[in-house]
Amino acid sequence: MIMIDKVAICGVAQTKYERQKIDLTISELVFEVVKKLHKELNITNDDVGCVISSSNDFNDGRTIANMAIQDAVGSVRKAESRVSGDGAFAYVYGAMRILSEEYETVLVVSHTKCSEGDQYLINNSIFDPFFQRHLGLDQISAAGLMANMYMNKYGVTEEQAAKVVVKNRKNALLNPYAHLQKEVSIDDVLTSPMLAYPLKELDFPPFSDGAVAMLLANEEKAKELTDTPVWLKGYASCTDAYYLGHRTMTDLIGLELAAKEAYKIANINNPVKELDVAEVYDAFSVHELMSYEALDFCEKGEGGKFIESGETQLNGSIPVNPSGGVLSSNPTMANGLIRVAEVALQLMGKAEKRQIPDAKIGLANGMNGICSQGNCVLIFSGGK
């Protein structure tokens, strides 16, 4: 039987996430993090067995977009594959390459330049072209529908949702890579322009440009490359129905099922007590509250009360998004791999000012599609 905990993250590299990196092409953006990772681990391209990338043709403005970055990632004459979706799923693909025992090392890279496309039109293209796309639906309008249904069902308030934004934006001040580094108040959130009731402008993340890379290795190779490996302990994914009308919009069922299976594999029985840190995909403020419930941090309908309890603050029992989360940096296709990278930095003890003391077990969450259609949950541990 193949053991899932034989995959190590040896190092990670990130760019600064910004509104617009007009001075860098996509290839140059990717090269920046790959070069930085090589330097950190003292490796060359010859030390990389294969490459997994994550990007989106619509955002990159060409089909088979990974063809444009082959030189930058060093995949010429190497096995190379691309995940057209969230970067956390690219990590999983890379981990599978290690578990296959065909490769000792795998480079995983994800990037997005949101500034080079109309994100609302790109979001709209996700919807069914015959029945839903012409309605003008995008991630913002769909998020408003989900938030409205959830908040009405469970009595969650706009003030409770605003507390998520306040927490994550405050955390981002400690993260040198974060796009938005300005603290906001609950009143700032509540009085920002309404975008899709009940969600305001500050309930949503910015659109960002940026890239992230990491090197995965098997057990033997990890010992040569780093003194602070981070090991995969549990993983599961689940995809909900495509049509919004076919889903239970008041609960993140797919995330809930993925979390249960990942906890089972990682032998996690009480996530709030056993996890030291969590990086979740907060696509909008209310989405983080819903994620608390799906990840079993609290009971269903209690997400609003859980944020008020302070348990998800940096000094709480389960710090959530100490990096500032997606609400502070949003290079869309890279978000999940950033969550993995931030958990890895925490467990390596390299998260600098945002470091959670003695973090040993962490959770990362990736998401594909509108309103959390596809979900994956990954559990990691630090230590040799």
Buried (B, 14 or more C-beta within 10 A) or exposed (E): EEEBBBBBBBBBBBBBBBEEBEEBBBBEBBBBBBBBBBEBBEBEBEBBBBBBBBBBBBBBEEEEBBEBBBEBBBBEEBEBBBBBBBBBBBBBBBBBBBBEEEBBBBBBBBBBBBBBBEBEEBBBEBBEEEEBBEEEBBBBBBBBBBBBBBBEEBEBEBBBBBBBBBBBBBBBBBBEBBBBBEEBEBEBBBEBEEBBEBBBEBBBBBBBBBBBBBBBBBBEBBBEBBEBBBBBBBBBBBBBEBEBEEBEBBBBBBBBBBBBBBBEBBEBEEBBEBBBBBBBBBBBBBBBBBBBBBBBBBEBBBBBBBBBEEBBBBEBBBBBBBBBBBBBBBBBBBBBBBBBBBBBBBBBBEBEEBBBEEBBBBBBBBBBBBBBBBBBBBBBBBEE
